[in-house]
Amino acid sequence: MAVDTLQRAFLRTIGAKPVVLAPDSPKLKDFRYKIWVGKSAYTDRQGIQIEKMRKEGFAVKTTADGVMIVGHDGNLIPGFYHDLDLDVCNDNGSVNGVYDFMERFLGMRYYYPGIGVYAPVIKNLTVKSCRYSDAPYFKDRFNWAVRK
């Protein structure tokens, strides 16, 4: 979901979809800069630990070869969900990180679904060196009445 969202944002702002590769693809060496989305062996080596993030939280960090957007994604944490958990699809920190990246670096704004999305045209994307983490102030409201 996070990768698809980022691809659509690039298409709207830059006019092209980025190529999507698996984290262990040998074709990665063909690209100078990369955007790593979600947990992988690469992000683990960079010291990003999703287990220690706040629920629905994320981290954005630049490296010499690109940007990492990694979130607390419950489906990747062993034992995070229980068999009858209603929250199974709600803890998507990487999606939150992608939306934050889109607002900060692509200049996008979301005022109203569909027609209320501002997406400026970008000719040259520049991402300055950064390292930050955050989490939504308000919890995901899906099934709010039955959540713990």
C-alpha positions in Angstrom: 0.0 0.0 0.0 2.8 2.4 0.9 4.7 1.7 -2.4 1.6 2.1 -4.5 0.8 5.4 -2.8 4.3 6.8 -3.4 4.2 5.7 -7.0 0.9 7.5 -7.6 2.3 10.6 -5.9 5.4 10.6 -8.2 3.3 10.2 -11.2 1.2 13.3 -10.2 4.2 15.5 -9.3 7.1 14.3 -11.4 5.2 12.7 -14.3 6.8 9.2 -14.0 6.4 6.2 -11.7 9.5 5.0 -10.0 10.7 1.4 -10.7 9.8 -1.0 -7.9 12.3 -3.7 -7.0 12.6 -6.2 -4.2 15.0 -5.2 -1.5 17.4 -8.0 -2.6 17.2 -7.4 -6.3 20.5 -7.5 -8.2 19.1 -4.6 -10.4 19.4 -2.2 -7.4 23.0 -1.5 -8.5 21.7 0.0 -11.7 20.2 2.9 -9.8 22.2 5.7 -8.2 19.5 6.7 -5.8 16.8 4.6 -4.2 13.8 5.0 -2.0 13.5 2.1 0.5 9.9 1.7 1.7 9.2 -0.5 4.6 11.4 -2.9 6.6 14.1 -4.8 4.8 17.6 -6.2 5.6 19.0 -2.9 4.3 16.9 -0.8 6.8 17.8 -3.2 9.5 21.5 -2.7 8.8 20.9 1.1 9.0 19.7 0.6 12.6 16.0 1.2 12.0 14.0 -1.0 14.4 10.3 -1.0 13.8 9.6 -2.9 17.0 10.8 0.1 19.0 8.6 2.7 17.2 5.3 4.0 18.5 2.2 2.3 17.1 1.6 3.7 13.6 4.9 5.6 13.8 7.5 5.9 11.1 11.1 7.1 10.4 12.5 8.9 7.4 16.3 8.8 7.0 18.6 9.8 4.1 21.7 7.8 3.2 24.4 8.2 0.7 22.3 6.3 -1.9 18.8 7.5 -1.2 16.0 7.7 1.3 14.4 5.2 3.7 10.8 5.5 4.7 10.1 2.8 7.3 7.1 2.4 9.6 5.8 0.4 12.5 3.9 -2.1 10.3 2.1 -4.6 12.6 2.0 -7.4 10.0 5.8 -7.5 10.1 6.2 -7.9 13.9 5.9 -11.5 15.1 3.1 -11.8 17.7 1.9 -8.3 17.3 -1.6 -9.3 16.3 -3.8 -11.9 17.9 -6.0 -14.3 16.0 -9.2 -12.3 16.6 -7.6 -8.8 16.4 -9.7 -6.2 14.7 -6.7 -4.0 14.3 -5.0 -6.3 11.8 -5.0 -3.9 8.9 -4.7 -0.6 10.8 -1.1 -0.4 12.0 0.6 0.8 8.8 3.3 3.1 9.8 5.1 2.9 6.4 2.0 4.4 4.8 2.0 7.3 7.3 5.7 7.8 6.5 5.0 7.9 2.8 2.3 10.5 3.3 4.6 12.6 5.4 7.3 12.3 2.8 4.8 13.4 0.1 3.9 16.5 2.0 7.4 17.5 3.1 9.4 16.7 -0.1 6.8 16.6 -2.9 4.8 19.5 -1.6 1.5 17.6 -1.8 -1.5 18.6 0.4 -4.7 16.7 1.1 -7.7 18.9 1.7 -10.5 16.6 0.4 -10.4 13.1 -1.2 -10.1 13.2 -5.0 -10.7 16.8 -6.0 -9.0 18.4 -3.0 -5.5 17.1 -3.5 -2.8 19.6 -4.4 0.1 18.1 -6.3 2.6 20.7 -7.7 4.7 19.8 -10.7 8.3 19.1 -9.8 11.1 19.4 -12.4 14.0 18.5 -10.1 13.4 16.6 -6.8 15.9 17.4 -4.1 15.8 15.7 -0.7 18.1 17.3 1.8 19.8 15.2 4.3 17.4 14.3 7.1 16.6 11.9 9.9 13.4 12.1 11.8 10.6 10.0 13.2 7.0 10.7 14.0 3.6 9.1 14.7 0.0 10.3 14.2 -1.4 12.3 17.1 -4.9 10.8 16.5 -5.2 7.0 16.3 -6.6 5.4 13.2 -10.3 5.7 13.6 -11.2 2.4 11.8 -13.4 0.4 14.2 -12.7 3.0 16.9 -15.7 1.9 19.0 -14.3 -1.6 19.4 -10.6 -0.9 19.7 -8.8 -1.4 23.0 
